[in-house]
Amino acid sequence: MKTETVRLNRVTVQSRGSVRLNDVNLHIYRGEIMGLICVNQYGLDTLISLLCQNIPIHYGHVYFRETLVNSYQSSSARLNKTAVIDRNSRLVEHLTVSDNIFVMRPGFKKFIIPEKALDMQLDRLTRDIGVSIRGASRADGLPPFERCAVELLRAVASGTALVILRDVS
């Protein structure tokens, strides 16, 4: 059975007197890889903002993990478990790869950080995807492909439900 990750039902978003999204329907299921080809960039930033955060909408409903999180009646402005990977790095440059993946995530509460344990977790994650990245290397020295891989590993380690890749070329 398919598990629903995101559902947008007839969503309309207006901003400053103009319609940014008009009657948008979108269904994304767990494990699904989906591509979106836009005619132009109009409304794309609004769609990504809506997937990342429950911004006010004019009409429709937004479900995240089969739970209503946003509607025209009420908007909580809460963040959804979504990660955006694009040209701009969201890694902390002067920290190591292991620190960026495991320490800089919500809910990390340890005061003493065992580097060996973090490196073992990183080895397990990178072995699964077939990429070799040293945990002690700094994030600002990574080539673009490894930076994207680290951001993807960070999203997986933090329990992100939806990953958006935007113009990573």
Beta strands, then each sheet from edge to edge (+ up, - down):
strand 1: 4-15
strand 2: 18-29
strand 3: 59-64
strand 4: 67-71
strand 5: 82-85
strand 6: 162-165
sheet 1: 2+ 1- 3+ 4-
sheet 2: 5+ 6+
end
